[in-house]
Amino acid sequence: MQTLKCLFLMLAFAGNAKAEEMVSIGSFGIDRTEVTIGAFREFIDATNTTTSAEIAGGGEVYESGWVQKPGWNWRTPFGLPALDTEPAVHVTYDEASAYCAWREKRLPTDAEWVEAAYTEHRISPPAPFEPGVTYPYPTGKIPEGANCLQGCGASPAIDVSAVLRRGTGHAPAGTTRPGANGLYDMGANVWEWTDNGAGGQKTTRGGSWWYGPQQMHRDHIATKPAGTAVVYIGFRCARSL
């Protein structure tokens, strides 16, 4: 079994020092939380990037079909003022990849994401986790503690149900119950891009606040067009060690 350790990496970008916490599992490290609006803003400001959702006038949400929402983008995920600690969504695969590269990281492969999300590598993890065990959910044997549509118990979601036809929205990064390896929101909250797929389709993992616990399960995998920019897809970065 590989030994899990915390890496506190002091990285300088755009003239500012930023501490980013990663969790290391053998040959790779992965961000402890999903990339936040505040962190993504640093990339946007430093690179003068305009996202595809901004160019289009808004990202999308699924209602009776895919519906574009004016003003919904990474800055204002639900068209409302947002916290810097909320996950950055309405971000395409290429935009997520560019952000990670700017941080001198990359998107995790699907295999890396699955290993980090479901197999406990800590020597002495807190209950309910046990060393070396692979779980069906990032939260353990049951999905309780994640921010999913229903069946996951109470969650600290930002309630924006007034502008949604389904669900209550995502939770700020790091506010749900930590899962395997001390990672947050590997199950539900927002789908996460991984660096797998072919023919313009890319893999997403973990489910989101829009879905129930089934999409959080280890066996569930989804693919979406790489240019997708919607309200419930975000990402986190990884790095080879």
C-alpha positions in Angstrom: 0.0 0.0 0.0 1.3 3.4 -0.9 1.8 6.0 1.8 -0.4 9.0 1.7 1.1 12.4 2.7 0.1 16.0 2.5 2.1 18.3 0.3 2.1 22.0 1.0 3.3 23.5 -2.2 4.2 27.2 -2.2 3.8 28.3 -5.8 4.3 31.8 -7.2 2.1 32.9 -10.1 1.5 36.4 -11.4 3.8 37.8 -8.8 1.8 36.4 -5.9 2.7 33.5 -3.6 -0.1 30.9 -3.3 -0.2 27.9 -1.0 -2.0 25.0 -2.6 -2.6 21.8 -0.7 -2.3 18.5 -2.6 -2.6 14.9 -1.4 0.2 12.6 -2.7 -0.5 9.0 -3.6 2.7 7.3 -4.8 3.6 8.6 -8.2 1.0 11.4 -8.4 -0.5 14.2 -6.3 -4.1 15.5 -6.5 -5.8 18.6 -5.2 -7.6 18.2 -2.0 -10.6 20.3 -3.2 -12.2 21.2 -6.5 -10.7 24.3 -8.1 -12.5 27.4 -6.8 -13.8 30.6 -8.3 -11.1 32.5 -6.5 -8.3 30.3 -7.8 -9.7 30.3 -11.3 -9.9 34.1 -11.2 -6.1 34.3 -10.7 -5.6 32.3 -13.9 -8.1 34.4 -15.8 -6.5 37.7 -14.7 -2.9 36.5 -15.4 -3.7 35.1 -18.8 -6.4 37.5 -20.0 -8.6 34.5 -20.8 -12.3 34.7 -21.7 -14.1 31.4 -21.3 -16.4 30.0 -24.0 -19.4 30.4 -21.7 -18.6 34.1 -21.3 -18.2 34.5 -25.1 -21.5 32.7 -25.7 -23.3 34.9 -23.2 -23.9 32.1 -20.7 -23.4 28.5 -19.8 -26.1 25.8 -19.8 -28.2 23.8 -17.4 -30.4 20.8 -18.2 -34.2 21.4 -17.7 -36.5 19.8 -20.3 -33.4 19.9 -22.5 -30.2 21.9 -22.5 -31.0 25.5 -21.8 -28.5 28.4 -22.1 -28.7 30.8 -19.1 -27.6 34.4 -19.8 -25.0 35.5 -17.3 -24.3 32.0 -15.9 -20.5 31.4 -16.1 -17.6 30.7 -13.8 -17.9 34.1 -12.1 -21.6 33.7 -11.4 -22.5 30.0 -11.7 -26.2 30.5 -11.2 -26.4 34.1 -12.4 -26.1 35.4 -8.9 -23.2 36.8 -6.8 -20.9 33.9 -5.8 -18.3 33.2 -3.1 -14.7 32.8 -4.1 -14.8 29.4 -2.4 -17.5 27.9 -4.7 -16.3 25.5 -7.3 -15.4 26.9 -10.7 -18.0 25.5 -13.2 -19.1 26.4 -16.8 -15.5 25.5 -17.7 -14.7 23.3 -20.7 -12.1 20.5 -20.8 -9.6 22.7 -22.6 -10.1 25.6 -20.2 -9.6 23.2 -17.2 -6.5 21.8 -18.8 -5.1 25.3 -19.5 -5.7 26.3 -15.8 -3.9 23.2 -14.6 -1.0 23.7 -16.9 -0.7 27.3 -15.7 -0.4 25.9 -12.1 2.3 23.6 -13.4 -0.1 20.7 -13.0 -2.4 18.7 -15.3 -5.8 17.1 -15.2 -5.8 13.6 -13.5 -6.1 10.5 -15.6 -9.3 8.5 -15.0 -7.2 5.8 -13.3 -5.6 8.3 -11.0 -8.9 9.9 -10.2 -10.5 6.6 -9.3 -7.5 5.5 -7.2 -7.6 8.7 -5.2 -11.4 8.7 -4.8 -12.1 5.2 -3.8 -9.1 3.5 -2.3 -7.9 4.6 1.1 -4.1 5.1 1.3 -3.7 6.7 4.7 -1.9 4.6 7.3 -4.3 5.6 10.1 -7.4 7.1 8.6 -10.3 8.3 10.7 -13.5 6.2 10.8 -15.2 5.0 8.8 -12.2 4.4 6.5 -9.6 1.6 6.8 -6.2 1.4 5.2 -6.0 -0.4 1.8 -9.8 -0.7 1.4 -11.5 0.2 -1.9 -15.0 1.6 -1.3 -18.0 1.9 -3.6 -18.4 5.6 -2.9 -15.8 8.3 -2.1 -17.5 8.7 1.2 -17.1 5.0 2.1 -19.5 2.2 2.1 -22.5 4.5 1.8 -23.0 7.9 0.1 -23.9 9.8 3.2 -22.1 13.1 3.6 -21.9 14.1 0.0 -23.8 16.9 -1.7 -26.1 15.0 -4.0 -29.7 15.4 -5.1 -31.1 13.1 -2.5 -30.0 10.0 -0.5 -26.8 11.5 0.8 -28.1 13.2 4.0 -27.8 16.8 4.9 -25.3 18.9 3.0 -24.1 22.5 3.1 -25.2 23.4 -0.4 -25.7 27.0 -1.4 -29.5 27.0 -1.8 -30.2 28.5 -5.2 -33.2 26.4 -5.8 -35.2 29.6 -6.7 -33.3 29.7 -10.1 -33.3 25.9 -10.6 -35.9 23.4 -11.6 -34.0 20.6 -9.9 -31.7 20.5 -6.9 -30.3 23.2 -4.7 -26.9 23.8 -6.1 -23.3 23.1 -5.2 -21.5 23.5 -1.9 -18.4 25.6 -1.3 -15.1 23.7 -1.7 -14.1 21.9 1.5 -17.4 22.2 3.4 -18.8 18.7 2.9 -17.6 15.7 4.9 -14.1 14.6 3.7 -13.9 11.3 1.9 -11.2 8.7 1.3 -7.7 10.1 1.6 -9.1 13.3 3.1 -10.3 14.5 -0.3 -13.4 16.7 -0.5 -16.3 16.3 -3.0 -14.9 13.4 -5.1 -18.5 12.2 -4.9 -21.3 14.6 -6.0 -21.1 18.4 -5.7 -19.9 18.8 -9.3 -18.7 16.4 -12.0 -15.0 16.6 -12.6 -13.1 16.4 -15.9 -10.4 13.7 -16.2 -7.8 13.4 -18.9 -9.4 10.5 -20.7 -11.6 10.0 -23.8 -11.4 10.0 -27.5 -13.0 11.6 -30.5 -13.8 14.8 -28.8 -15.5 13.1 -25.9 -13.9 13.4 -22.4 -14.6 11.5 -19.2 -16.2 13.0 -16.1 -16.4 11.4 -12.7 -18.1 11.7 -9.4 -21.6 12.8 -10.1 -23.0 16.2 -8.9 -25.7 18.0 -6.9 -28.1 17.4 -9.8 -27.9 13.6 -9.5 -28.5 11.0 -6.8 -25.8 8.7 -5.3 -25.8 6.3 -8.3 -23.5 8.6 -10.2 -21.1 8.7 -7.3 -20.5 5.0 -7.5 -17.0 3.7 -8.5 -18.5 1.8 -11.5 -20.2 4.9 -12.9 -18.4 6.8 -15.6 -19.7 9.5 -18.0 -18.4 11.1 -21.1 -19.3 14.5 -22.5 -18.1 16.6 -25.4 -14.9 18.4 -24.5 -16.5 21.8 -25.3 -19.2 21.3 -22.7 -19.6 24.3 -20.3 -22.4 23.6 -17.9 -23.4 24.5 -14.3 -22.5 21.1 -12.7 -19.1 20.3 -14.3 -15.9 21.5 -12.6 -12.4 20.0 -12.0 -9.4 19.5 -9.9 -5.7 19.2 -10.9 -3.1 16.6 -10.4 0.7 16.4 -10.7 3.2 13.7 -11.5 5.7 13.3 -8.6 
